[in-house]
Amino acid sequence: MKRLDFSLLSVGELAAKLGVASATIRRWCRAGKLTETLRTVGNHRRFASCSFSHLIKKEERRSIGYARVSSHGQKSDL
């Protein structure tokens, strides 16, 4: 039987695991896309890590670069 990990994550920790900004997590909460597990005495959101394990990607992300020049004469600068 698989054991669930019930650690609480802050907004910043959840954002880092999902690969988004902290402001995005807060916006998703306001929109109803995410619900926090509890609020601390200081009114900080905490999220159960087991609730978001399906969203956390295990594979490595890839970055794609894009470059352009403003004129054909600068093409060699690329």
N, C-alpha and C positions, 0 to 999 in steps of 0.2 A: 504494500500500500504506500502510495506517495505521500510524504509529509508536506503539508503546506507551510510556507514561511510567512509568519504573520508579524513582520516588522513594519513599523510605521515610518513613512517617508515624508519629508518636508516638501514644500513646493519646489525648491531648488533641486533636491535629490531626485524627485520624480521627473522633473524637466530634463535633467542630465541623462537619466536612464532612457527616456523617450527620444532624446535628441532634439528637443524644442526649447524655446526660451521660457523663463519663469512666467512672463506676462501671458504667454499662450496658455499655460496651465490655468491661470486665474481667469482668463477670458472663457476657456472651456467650462469652468465651474459656473460662471455667470450665465452662460448659454444653456447649461443643463447637460452638457456632453459628459462631464465628469462630476462625481459626487465625492466629497471628502468623507473619510471614515469618522473623523471627530475634529473638534476644535479645541485647542488648548485654552488655558485660563487667559493667556494673552491674545486670544482670538486668532491664532495661527492655524492654518489648515494642516491636517495630517492624513495621509493616504495609506491604506493597507497595501503592502507590496504584492500580496497574493491576488488582489483584485485586478492588478494591471499586468500580471505576468504574461498574458497573451499579447499585450501590446509591445512589450519590451523585445526588441529585435536582438537576436544572438549573433547574426552574421555582421560582417564588417561593411560599413557604408563606403561607397565609392564617390569620388568627386570628379566632376567634369569641368574642364576649363573652356572658356570661350574668349577669343581675342579678335580684334578687328582694327583696321587702320582707316583713317578718313579719306585717303586718296591712294590711287594705284601706285604713285611714286614712293609711298612708304611701305609697300608690300615686302621689301627686303628687310624691314625692321622687325618683322614677325620672326 
